[in-house]
Amino acid sequence: MTAPLLTPEELEAELRQIGATCYHNLHPFHRLLHDGKLNRGQVQAWALNRFYYQSRIPAKDATLLARLPTAELRREWRRRLMDHDGDGSAPGGVARWLKLAEGVGLDFALVESASAILPATRFAVDAYVHFVRDSSLLEAVASSLTEMFSPTIIAERVSGMLANYGWITADTLAYFTPRLTQAPQDSAFALAYVRANADTVERQQQVLAALRFKCDVLWSQLDALYFAYVTPGLIPPGAFIPEGACP
């Protein structure tokens, strides 16, 4: 049965429903992190692996930027690169995440090298970068729409970690403060682009699939963390081993 052509409002509602059911704020690992149920080593494993995702976002955005057809669109997307890489006068999101990782007790060089991340982290993040590089421009933009839901998870993450981990400070979590304004601005632009350009049934289905894929990328990263560092606790060879954990 062929899907109907949705109005822009109906398409947006479908996109938001994907977030309501598939976004990784629902994942058990996030709930444990927010509720203070993880130990220091488990929080460190999360920060270490998440850095690889953060560090590859500029590469993902650069591949998308190169395909945008107008100066206006390129200027809009170029701002994302500066948000993550910095502009030379102020640190960007990648540098701020390194500061977060150091704040939870990790070695700067270990984090930046990405040598001790989980294989599943690398596979999931690289798959996202490749998806943006190889898919249509519309699908690539649509995959960024998880930013529509990020203010909720950021608020939960910051409040929960500050309330439940006495060794974590607001300064450690400073990465998240700019994202509370950057993410809504970015997602508003991407959503407007998708609403305007997903004008056939095929394109609308591609957009919905792209957002589901991105939710899967984020979910699978937490699946890997849960499997390795919560239960059954099987850390793969070469991956980070928290202090006191059995190799």
Secondary structure, 3 states (H helix, E strand, C coil): CCCCCCCHHHHHHHHHHHHHHHCHHHCHHHHHHHCCCCCHHHHHHHHHHHHHHHHHHHHHHHHHHCCCCCHHHHHHHHHHHHHHHCCCCCCCHHHHHHHHHHHCCCCHHHHHHCCCCCHHHHHHHHHHHHHHHHCCHHHHHHHHHHHHCHHHHHHHHHHHHHHHCCCCCCCCCCCHHHHHHHHHHHHHHHHHHHHHHCCCHHHHHHHHHHHHHHHHHHHHHHHHHHHHHCCCCCCCCCCCCCCCCCC
